[in-house]
Amino acid sequence: MKKYSGIPELLEQYMEENGADVKWVTVQELRKRFGLTRYQYNTISGFLRRLEFRSFGQCPYIVLRIEKVERIAPSDPPKCRYLVKRKDIMGKGISGKHGEIVPEYIITSGLCKVGSSEIS
């Protein structure tokens, strides 16, 4: 747990500031918002990837999907975006990877639609 010290709280704060229960998030957005160093990139990325496979402690979020982001220049490092969702959101949905019920998502061209709401 010490490896990810403080990151679950930062993710929760970021999601609450954006008023989102479901949102695409990049490591770059978290770094910029909280003034984190580039050396923390792998730790943040590792934490978000871990949330795709199982929850982490008391962190109220999971990652539903990870997508690679296109590089602007060929020399740019690979980047991903993570579809982060609050765990306690229930309702009509489909069974997720681990048996949990998640809303039906239609993901196309960078937008995620939940019912009539668009998430970017």
Residue pairs with C-beta under 8 A, 6 or more apart in sequence:
1 57
3 43
3 46
4 43
4 46
4 47
4 50
4 56
7 43
7 44
7 47
8 47
8 56
8 57
8 58
8 59
8 61
10 30
10 34
11 25
11 30
11 47
11 48
11 59
11 61
11 84
12 59
12 60
12 61
14 25
14 29
14 30
14 33
14 34
15 21
15 23
15 25
15 61
15 84
15 86
17 33
20 119
21 85
21 86
21 89
22 64
22 83
22 84
22 85
22 86
22 89
22 103
22 112
22 114
22 119
23 83
23 84
23 119
24 81
24 82
24 83
24 84
24 110
24 112
24 119
24 120
25 48
25 81
25 82
25 83
25 84
26 69
26 79
26 80
26 81
26 82
27 41
27 44
27 45
27 48
27 79
27 80
28 79
30 36
30 44
31 37
31 38
31 40
31 41
31 44
36 44
45 80
47 56
48 63
48 66
48 82
48 84
49 63
49 66
50 56
51 59
51 61
51 62
51 63
51 82
51 84
52 62
52 63
52 64
52 65
52 66
52 82
52 97
53 97
53 98
54 98
55 62
55 87
60 86
60 87
60 88
61 84
61 85
61 86
61 87
62 84
62 85
62 87
62 100
63 82
63 83
63 84
63 85
64 83
64 84
64 85
64 96
64 102
64 105
65 82
65 83
65 105
65 107
66 80
66 81
66 82
66 83
67 80
67 81
67 83
68 78
68 79
68 80
69 79
69 80
69 81
71 78
71 79
83 105
83 107
83 112
85 102
87 100
89 103
90 101
91 101
91 103
92 103
92 104
93 101
93 102
93 103
93 104
94 101
94 102
94 104
95 101
95 102
96 102
103 114
103 115
104 114
105 112
105 113
105 114
106 112
106 113
107 113
110 120
111 118
111 119
111 120
112 118
112 119
112 120
113 119
